[in-house]
Amino acid sequence: MAAPNDHVSLLREAYARWVESRGRDCECWMNIIADDVTLGSLAEGSPQVPFTARRTSKAGVRAYLDDLMRDWEMISHAMDDFIAQNDRVAVVGRAVWRHKGTGKVADTRKVDIWRFHNGKAVDFEEYYDTAGLIAAATP
């Protein structure tokens, strides 16, 4: 079993690549997730942000990321605090995205909770200001 610090190192590198590419490089996530990963997003597939629906596979996560990048533009994404215990890592920061259709901005504090098994992420849950996200996506 990998040590919590190994998980933190994987995530620090993935977030750095994500930010550096402005969200266009999804491989940073594909490289660290298991084939049967689950992804949960606080908006839970709300009609205004359907990309946030629960995903239960690597292909589902790729579809989530593709849909996110189709409709949104990353302005900034700074995940600075990594808190690890056993197989879990909580990542805390701030994300700012612009909806391409409305031009509105969602600026939110963000918490990501990761769970690892055999060196791969098997569960990911993200928490953020759902009202702000939905408002930015609503014309």
C-alpha positions as CSV (number, residue, x, y, z in Angstrom):
1,M,0.0,0.0,0.0
2,A,1.3,3.4,-0.9
3,A,2.0,5.9,1.9
4,P,-0.3,9.0,2.2
5,N,2.7,11.2,1.1
6,D,2.9,9.2,-2.2
7,H,-0.8,10.1,-2.8
8,V,-0.1,13.8,-2.0
9,S,2.8,13.8,-4.5
10,L,0.7,12.3,-7.2
11,L,-2.0,14.8,-6.7
12,R,0.3,17.8,-6.4
13,E,1.8,16.9,-9.8
14,A,-1.6,16.3,-11.4
15,Y,-3.1,19.6,-10.1
16,A,0.1,21.4,-11.3
17,R,-0.3,20.0,-14.8
18,W,-4.1,20.7,-14.8
19,V,-3.4,24.4,-13.9
20,E,-0.5,24.7,-16.3
21,S,-2.6,23.5,-19.2
22,R,-5.6,25.6,-18.1
23,G,-7.6,22.4,-17.9
24,R,-6.9,21.2,-21.4
25,D,-4.6,18.3,-20.4
26,C,-6.9,15.6,-19.0
27,E,-4.2,13.0,-19.0
28,C,-3.0,14.3,-15.7
29,W,-6.1,12.8,-14.2
30,M,-6.4,9.7,-16.5
31,N,-2.9,8.7,-15.3
32,I,-3.8,8.5,-11.7
33,I,-7.3,7.1,-11.6
34,A,-8.4,3.4,-11.6
35,D,-10.6,2.0,-14.4
36,D,-13.5,1.6,-11.9
37,V,-13.2,5.1,-10.3
38,T,-16.2,6.9,-9.1
39,L,-16.6,10.7,-9.3
40,G,-19.2,12.7,-7.4
41,S,-19.8,16.4,-7.8
42,L,-21.9,18.4,-5.5
43,A,-24.3,19.7,-8.2
44,E,-25.2,16.1,-9.0
45,G,-26.1,16.6,-12.7
46,S,-28.3,19.6,-12.2
47,P,-30.0,20.6,-15.5
48,Q,-27.9,23.8,-15.7
49,V,-24.6,21.8,-15.3
50,P,-25.3,18.3,-16.5
51,F,-21.6,17.4,-16.7
52,T,-21.7,17.2,-12.9
53,A,-23.6,13.9,-12.9
54,R,-22.1,11.0,-11.0
55,R,-19.5,9.0,-13.0
56,T,-18.5,5.4,-12.3
57,S,-15.7,4.6,-14.7
58,K,-12.5,6.1,-16.2
59,A,-14.4,6.7,-19.5
60,G,-17.1,8.5,-17.4
61,V,-14.5,10.8,-15.8
62,R,-13.1,11.6,-19.3
63,A,-16.6,12.5,-20.5
64,Y,-17.0,14.7,-17.4
65,L,-13.8,16.5,-18.2
66,D,-14.6,16.8,-21.9
67,D,-18.0,18.3,-21.1
68,L,-16.5,20.7,-18.5
69,M,-13.9,22.0,-21.0
70,R,-16.6,22.3,-23.7
71,D,-18.7,24.7,-21.6
72,W,-16.2,26.3,-19.2
73,E,-12.9,28.2,-19.3
74,M,-10.5,28.0,-16.4
75,I,-9.5,31.4,-15.1
76,S,-7.6,30.2,-12.1
77,H,-7.4,27.0,-10.0
78,A,-5.3,27.0,-6.9
79,M,-5.4,23.9,-4.7
80,D,-2.9,24.6,-2.0
81,D,-3.6,22.5,1.0
82,F,-3.2,18.7,0.9
83,I,-4.3,16.8,4.0
84,A,-3.6,13.1,4.0
85,Q,-4.6,10.3,6.3
86,N,-4.4,6.6,5.3
87,D,-5.9,6.1,1.9
88,R,-7.5,9.5,1.7
89,V,-6.4,13.0,0.7
90,A,-8.4,16.2,1.1
91,V,-7.3,19.0,-1.2
92,V,-8.5,22.6,-0.4
93,G,-8.3,25.7,-2.5
94,R,-10.2,28.0,-4.9
95,A,-11.4,27.6,-8.4
96,V,-12.5,30.4,-10.8
97,W,-14.2,29.4,-14.1
98,R,-16.0,31.3,-16.8
99,H,-19.0,29.8,-18.6
100,K,-18.4,30.0,-22.3
101,G,-22.1,30.5,-23.2
102,T,-23.1,33.1,-20.6
103,G,-19.7,34.8,-20.0
104,K,-20.5,34.6,-16.2
105,V,-17.9,33.6,-13.7
106,A,-18.1,31.1,-10.9
107,D,-15.6,31.9,-8.2
108,T,-15.7,29.3,-5.4
109,R,-13.8,27.8,-2.6
110,K,-13.3,24.1,-3.4
111,V,-12.6,20.9,-1.5
112,D,-11.7,17.6,-3.3
113,I,-11.7,14.4,-1.4
114,W,-9.7,11.5,-3.0
115,R,-9.5,7.9,-1.9
116,F,-6.7,5.6,-3.2
117,H,-6.3,1.9,-3.6
118,N,-3.2,0.1,-4.9
119,G,-1.7,3.5,-6.0
120,K,-4.7,4.6,-8.1
121,A,-7.5,7.0,-7.2
122,V,-10.7,4.9,-6.8
123,D,-13.0,7.7,-5.5
124,F,-13.2,11.4,-6.0
125,E,-15.8,13.8,-4.5
126,E,-15.8,17.6,-5.2
127,Y,-17.4,20.2,-3.0
128,Y,-18.0,23.9,-4.1
129,D,-20.5,26.7,-4.3
130,T,-23.3,25.0,-6.3
131,A,-25.5,28.1,-6.4
132,G,-22.6,30.1,-7.8
133,L,-21.9,27.5,-10.5
134,I,-25.5,27.1,-11.5
135,A,-26.0,30.9,-11.6
136,A,-22.9,31.3,-13.9
137,A,-24.3,28.6,-16.2
138,T,-27.8,30.2,-16.3
139,P,-28.5,32.8,-19.1
